[in-house]
Amino acid sequence: MSQSYYYLVAGLPDLALDEKRQVPAIAEFLSQTEEELDPGDRALVSLLRCPFDNANLITLLENRRRPFDQRGHFTRDELETEIKNPSALPEYMIDFLSAHKEGRQLFPGLASEDQLAWLFYDTVSDHANQFIREWFLFDLNLRNALTALNCRENAAAAGLPASELIEKAVICRNEVAELLRRSNAPDFSLGTIFREIEEILSFPRERLADFEKSIDLLRWRVLDELVFLRAFAIDAILAFIIKLDIAHRWLRLDPAEGRRMLDGLVSGVKSGLVIS
């Protein structure tokens, strides 16, 4: 039986907003939440942090000039130690490091961060937790679809066929990825297997901020669908974490929109606490 976290879920709004309705850093929220979870469920939260660990690993390996992302599971010191002598990293990261040290590309032609992301998505594709499995499948398909659309838009300026750009940017080998690589249809022939594609194609693209907001609202809705009727399970906490990260992003880009998202997130949790 899965663990029920009624009291933790009830307290999520207080963790997300302090008594002055200020928003703590997402890394602080993650640390506080993880302390309340069983070890197995804590590992699921760590999986949500892996994309940030991936970015941090590339930052250190390639001496990128960008801030170290505190949302990752590993600290900077821990990652620097693991790069020298990997032991505590997930297996897919160790595989990537091994190839990197040998000067070997696991997926030739792809950027290093895309190669690492490919390994990560392959790892979670058959995970025992349904939410993890389905969320990251959606995330992968969305990522690839947006990448392919951008490749089509930029092909003329790049002086290259769109298919060539897509081949160098789309990752993994699932059905959606393969159709993105070979289909010339406006919707990449995805209508029956990735139903969100038509909605994505309908989003206005004149203003980048509006398009990105539409994409994040799509993510939000999919999260709601994945945790429907599971308000007090670990899945609801995982969805809350992802939504909170989205709201944090918009607090930086558009404070009014970020606050609206945050208020909606908090009120959604509170309304779900009413048991009929």
C-alpha positions as CSV (number, residue, x, y, z in Angstrom):
1,M,0.0,0.0,0.0
2,S,1.3,3.5,-0.9
3,Q,2.1,5.8,2.0
4,S,-0.6,8.5,2.7
5,Y,0.7,12.0,3.6
6,Y,-2.4,13.8,4.6
7,Y,-0.7,16.0,7.2
8,L,2.2,16.8,5.0
9,V,-0.1,17.7,2.1
10,A,-2.1,19.9,4.5
11,G,1.1,21.7,5.4
12,L,2.4,22.3,1.9
13,P,0.8,25.8,1.6
14,D,2.7,26.8,4.8
15,L,5.9,25.4,3.4
16,A,5.4,27.2,0.1
17,L,4.5,30.6,1.8
18,D,5.8,31.8,5.1
19,E,3.7,33.8,7.6
20,K,4.4,37.0,5.6
21,R,3.3,35.3,2.3
22,Q,6.9,35.4,1.1
23,V,8.2,32.5,-1.1
24,P,11.1,30.5,0.2
25,A,13.8,29.3,-2.2
26,I,12.7,26.1,-4.0
27,A,15.8,24.3,-2.7
28,E,14.8,25.2,0.9
29,F,11.3,23.9,0.3
30,L,12.7,20.6,-1.2
31,S,14.9,20.1,1.8
32,Q,12.1,20.7,4.3
33,T,9.7,18.4,2.4
34,E,12.2,15.5,2.0
35,E,12.7,15.4,5.7
36,E,9.0,14.3,6.1
37,L,9.1,11.5,3.6
38,D,9.8,7.8,3.8
39,P,13.2,6.9,2.2
40,G,11.6,5.3,-0.8
41,D,9.5,8.4,-1.5
42,R,12.5,10.7,-0.8
43,A,14.2,8.9,-3.7
44,L,11.3,9.9,-6.0
45,V,11.9,13.6,-5.1
46,S,15.6,13.1,-5.9
47,L,14.5,12.0,-9.4
48,L,12.7,15.3,-9.8
49,R,16.0,17.0,-8.9
50,C,18.0,15.0,-11.5
51,P,17.6,17.4,-14.4
52,F,19.2,20.1,-12.2
53,D,22.0,17.7,-11.2
54,N,22.5,17.0,-14.9
55,A,22.9,20.7,-15.7
56,N,25.3,21.1,-12.8
57,L,27.4,18.1,-13.9
58,I,27.8,19.6,-17.4
59,T,28.6,23.0,-15.8
60,L,31.5,21.5,-13.9
61,L,32.7,19.1,-16.6
62,E,32.9,21.8,-19.3
63,N,33.6,24.8,-17.0
64,R,30.5,26.6,-18.1
65,R,30.0,30.1,-16.9
66,R,26.6,29.8,-15.3
67,P,25.4,29.6,-11.7
68,F,25.3,26.3,-9.9
69,D,21.7,25.3,-9.6
70,Q,20.8,24.8,-6.0
71,R,17.7,22.7,-6.9
72,G,19.9,19.7,-7.6
73,H,20.3,16.8,-5.1
74,F,24.1,17.0,-5.0
75,T,26.1,20.0,-3.7
76,R,28.9,21.5,-5.8
77,D,31.5,19.9,-3.5
78,E,29.8,16.5,-3.7
79,L,29.6,16.6,-7.5
80,E,33.3,17.7,-7.8
81,T,34.2,14.7,-5.7
82,E,32.0,12.3,-7.7
83,I,33.6,13.5,-10.9
84,K,36.9,12.3,-9.7
85,N,35.7,9.1,-8.1
86,P,32.1,8.3,-8.9
87,S,30.3,6.1,-6.3
88,A,27.1,7.8,-5.1
89,L,25.8,9.1,-8.5
90,P,22.9,7.5,-10.3
91,E,24.1,4.8,-12.7
92,Y,23.2,6.8,-15.8
93,M,25.5,9.6,-14.6
94,I,28.3,7.2,-14.0
95,D,27.9,5.8,-17.5
96,F,28.1,9.3,-18.9
97,L,31.2,10.2,-16.9
98,S,32.9,7.1,-18.0
99,A,32.3,7.9,-21.7
100,H,33.3,11.5,-21.1
101,K,36.6,10.5,-19.6
102,E,37.3,8.2,-22.5
103,G,36.4,11.0,-25.0
104,R,33.6,8.8,-26.3
105,Q,30.2,10.1,-27.4
106,L,27.3,7.8,-26.4
107,F,25.1,9.5,-29.0
108,P,27.3,11.0,-31.6
109,G,26.2,14.4,-33.0
110,L,24.3,15.4,-29.9
111,A,25.3,18.1,-27.4
112,S,26.7,16.7,-24.1
113,E,23.6,17.9,-22.1
114,D,21.3,16.1,-24.6
115,Q,23.3,12.9,-24.3
116,L,23.0,13.0,-20.5
117,A,19.3,13.8,-20.7
118,W,18.8,10.8,-23.1
119,L,20.4,8.5,-20.5
120,F,18.2,10.0,-17.8
121,Y,14.9,9.6,-19.7
122,D,15.8,6.1,-20.6
123,T,16.4,5.4,-16.9
124,V,13.0,6.7,-15.7
125,S,11.0,5.2,-18.7
126,D,10.4,1.9,-16.9
127,H,10.3,3.2,-13.3
128,A,8.0,1.4,-10.9
129,N,6.3,4.6,-9.8
130,Q,3.5,5.4,-12.3
131,F,3.7,9.2,-11.8
132,I,7.4,9.3,-12.4
133,R,7.1,7.2,-15.5
134,E,4.2,9.1,-17.0
135,W,5.4,12.6,-16.1
136,F,8.8,12.2,-17.6
137,L,7.4,10.5,-20.7
138,F,5.2,13.6,-21.2
139,D,8.1,15.9,-20.4
140,L,10.3,14.1,-22.9
141,N,7.7,14.2,-25.6
142,L,7.0,17.9,-25.0
143,R,10.7,18.7,-25.0
144,N,11.2,16.9,-28.3
145,A,8.1,18.4,-29.9
146,L,9.1,21.9,-29.1
147,T,12.7,21.2,-30.2
148,A,11.4,19.9,-33.6
149,L,9.1,22.8,-34.1
150,N,12.0,25.2,-33.4
151,C,14.2,23.3,-35.9
152,R,11.6,23.7,-38.6
153,E,11.3,27.4,-37.9
154,N,15.1,28.0,-38.0
155,A,16.0,25.6,-40.9
156,A,15.9,28.3,-43.6
157,A,18.1,30.7,-41.5
158,A,20.5,27.9,-40.8
159,G,20.7,26.9,-44.4
160,L,20.1,23.2,-43.5
161,P,17.2,20.8,-44.0
162,A,14.9,20.7,-41.0
163,S,15.3,17.0,-40.8
164,E,19.1,17.4,-40.3
165,L,18.6,19.9,-37.5
166,I,16.0,17.6,-35.8
167,E,18.2,14.6,-36.0
168,K,20.9,16.5,-34.1
169,A,18.5,17.7,-31.4
170,V,15.7,15.2,-30.7
171,I,16.6,12.6,-28.1
172,C,15.6,9.0,-27.3
173,R,14.0,6.4,-29.5
174,N,10.3,6.2,-28.5
175,E,7.5,6.5,-31.0
176,V,7.1,10.2,-30.7
177,A,10.8,10.9,-31.2
178,E,10.9,8.7,-34.3
179,L,7.9,10.4,-35.9
180,L,9.5,13.8,-35.2
181,R,12.6,12.7,-37.0
182,R,10.9,11.4,-40.2
183,S,7.5,13.0,-40.6
184,N,6.9,16.0,-42.8
185,A,3.3,16.5,-41.7
186,P,2.5,19.8,-39.9
187,D,1.7,17.9,-36.7
188,F,4.5,15.3,-37.3
189,S,1.7,12.7,-37.6
190,L,1.5,12.8,-33.8
191,G,-2.2,13.4,-33.5
192,T,-3.1,9.9,-32.2
193,I,-0.1,9.3,-29.9
194,F,0.7,12.7,-28.5
195,R,-2.6,14.4,-28.2
196,E,-1.2,17.7,-26.9
197,I,0.5,18.4,-30.3
198,E,-2.6,20.1,-31.8
199,E,-2.9,22.3,-28.7
200,I,0.8,23.3,-28.9
201,L,0.5,24.1,-32.6
202,S,-2.5,26.4,-31.8
203,F,-0.6,28.5,-29.2
204,P,0.2,32.0,-30.5
205,R,4.0,32.4,-31.0
206,E,4.2,36.1,-31.7
207,R,5.3,36.8,-28.1
208,L,7.7,34.3,-26.6
209,A,6.4,35.0,-23.1
210,D,2.8,34.2,-24.0
211,F,3.9,31.0,-25.7
212,E,6.0,29.9,-22.7
213,K,3.1,30.7,-20.4
214,S,0.8,28.5,-22.5
215,I,3.3,25.6,-22.4
216,D,3.6,25.9,-18.6
217,L,-0.2,25.9,-18.2
218,L,-0.3,22.8,-20.3
219,R,2.3,21.2,-18.0
220,W,0.1,22.3,-15.0
221,R,-3.0,20.7,-16.5
222,V,-1.2,17.4,-17.2
223,L,0.0,17.3,-13.6
224,D,-3.6,17.7,-12.4
225,E,-4.6,14.8,-14.6
226,L,-1.8,12.6,-13.4
227,V,-2.7,13.0,-9.7
228,F,-6.5,13.0,-10.0
229,L,-8.1,11.3,-7.0
230,R,-4.6,10.9,-5.4
231,A,-4.6,14.0,-3.2
232,F,-2.7,12.6,-0.3
233,A,-0.3,10.2,-2.0
234,I,3.4,10.9,-2.8
235,D,2.3,11.6,-6.4
236,A,0.4,14.7,-5.2
237,I,3.6,15.9,-3.4
238,L,5.7,15.3,-6.5
239,A,3.2,17.3,-8.7
240,F,3.1,20.1,-6.1
241,I,6.9,20.3,-6.3
242,I,6.9,20.6,-10.1
243,K,4.1,23.2,-10.0
244,L,5.9,25.2,-7.3
245,D,9.0,25.3,-9.5
246,I,6.9,26.6,-12.4
247,A,5.4,29.3,-10.2
248,H,8.9,30.3,-9.0
249,R,10.0,30.7,-12.6
250,W,7.1,33.0,-13.3
251,L,7.7,35.0,-10.2
252,R,11.0,36.0,-11.8
253,L,9.7,36.5,-15.3
254,D,6.3,38.1,-14.5
255,P,5.6,38.6,-10.8
256,A,1.9,39.1,-11.2
257,E,1.5,35.8,-13.2
258,G,3.8,34.0,-10.8
259,R,1.7,35.1,-7.8
260,R,-1.5,34.1,-9.5
261,M,0.0,30.6,-10.2
262,L,1.2,30.3,-6.6
263,D,-2.2,31.4,-5.2
264,G,-3.9,28.9,-7.4
265,L,-1.5,26.2,-6.3
266,V,-2.1,26.9,-2.6
267,S,-5.9,27.2,-2.9
268,G,-6.0,24.0,-4.9
269,V,-4.3,22.1,-2.1
270,K,-6.6,23.6,0.5
271,S,-9.8,22.8,-1.5
272,G,-8.6,19.2,-1.9
273,L,-8.4,18.8,1.9
274,V,-12.2,18.8,2.2
275,I,-13.2,15.2,2.5
276,S,-16.9,14.5,1.6
